[in-house]
Amino acid sequence: MGKLTKWEEMLPLTEAFYYILIALCVEPLHGYGIMQYSEKMSEGRVKIGAGTLYTALNTLLGKGLIDHYPVPEGTDARRKMYAITEDGRAVAAAEMERLERLLAAGRQAMKTREE
């Protein structure tokens, strides 16, 4: 196995981190929007609470994977909005590749077992 990229070194992501990054790939969102999107995308399986969300957002901000996004005019200025960075997109893509490799290995093992 070769040297890990700087993005692969951040893996694996927790489900909360993964869904936050995926939500922000679609569009910049405020915290509540991220919570709603995560629940919808996971078909209700993942519910990110406010405490978990804001701890995760601070961690992702600190790692440079997300950034603050200007609040649109006419919106409550207390509502912070977030956007994914290019590094955040790279980490999300690396996580998806990692998960695809896991699935492929599992499918191959199940197929081998069935033969």
Secondary structure, 3 states (H helix, E strand, C coil): CCCCCCCHHHCCCCHHHHHHHHHHHHCCEEHHHHHHHHHHHCCCCCCCCHHHHHHHHHHHHHCCCEEEECCCCCCCCCCCEEEECHHHHHHHHHHHHHHHHHHHHHHHHHHHHHC
